[in-house]
Amino acid sequence: MGEKSSEKQFILEVIEVYHGLLALWDVKWKDYSNRAKKGEQYDVLLEKYREKYPDADKQQVVKKINSLRTNFRKELKRIRDAERSGAGAEDVEPLLWYFEEMKFLANHETPTASISTMDISKDSSIDVVDNNEDLGNANETDDPTDTPSTKKMKKKRGPQDPSEELVKMACQRLRQPQDDSDKIAAAWAVELRKMDPRQQMFAKKAINDILFEGQMGTLNRNSVLITQ
């Protein structure tokens, strides 16, 4: 795989992780305004980004996401304008190579949807820090969501929110080295999302059947038969 293709694949994987971090983009999600939650989810995204750029910090990740979203927003506007004008199919076809992977943002994009450096500095959980300051410890004690009284309130709420558990699992998983199987699975996930729901069902069944035969040790080169 060439350097350009490798970079594109990595960006698609970053978008895949970003898609699962609702506090960073879904304004309707219950924790969208929760600064502590956003900080946790930026940590997850940063872990992923450091797989290719080990020295990256949160500010660089935010800048990259803003760049991706800005390009997506421009392409979305171009397509919608073309549709309203009654343009031909060739004018409505997306030109941005990762447009399909970011379509989950289509109903969330506004002129002020991106996150600026000023937004980061206002948010104590994702503060911009000096180069000589440890990123992991930045302003942890300044976040009002970490006060003892708040912690007591959280205990009274009962079982932990499943979304919080998913974020923790994602953090732990991203800290583990990524092998070839992880990369293949991420690539399959990207392709699967391009299918309509009915085609996804067929693809999932075929993949599950192949995995079952592989676990039983009965796979051979004639195992996969595509019938009409």
Phi, psi and omega in degrees: 000126180292167182298319181295316179294322179296319179295318179297317179298320180295318179298320178297323178292322177297316178298321179300315178294316180302321180302324182277355182257079190298331182294345183268346184214338185268101184294343180269353182285145188298332182257016182300325181265005181275109185296321180296317180296319178297320178300316179299317184286329172295326177298319178298314181295321179295320177303316179296314184296328181286351175298326180253330181235083188301333183266007183293151174239179184298322182298321178293321179295315179299318180298319180293315179297319178299320179296315178298317181290323178297314178296320178297317181298318179296317180293321178298318179295318180299316181293316180294321177296320179294320179296319180293330182276355180076028181293164179288169184299326182293333179278340181268345181295129180299138177256341180282125190294336179250021183300313183298323182290340181252013181295343177296345179269356189305322182265007182243353184278130175225167179303338182247023187286336182286163183255119181270168176298326178296321178299320182295316183293335177284339184262110186295336184279346178228041182299145169285132184240160177291159181297332183267010180252137181293122185297321184293338183255004187296118172055027180296327183276350182273347185283117182297342180286352181258010181289153181304321182297323179292321180298322178296320180297321180298323180296329182284347183281353177093213186301152180295143177300129180304327181295326178294320179296322179295320179297316179297318179296321179296318178301312181296319182293321183289339178283344179276145179301141181270124178262181183299325180297321178297317182294319179295317180298320179296319179294319178297320181299320179298314181293323181298322181292342179281347182272156173285163186306322181293317178294326177299320180298315179296317182296317180297320179297315181297317180296316179297320179297318180295317179297321179297312181297323179296320179292331178277351180077024184249009180287142170213177187295344179259011184289328185267113179238118178264115181253151180274000000 
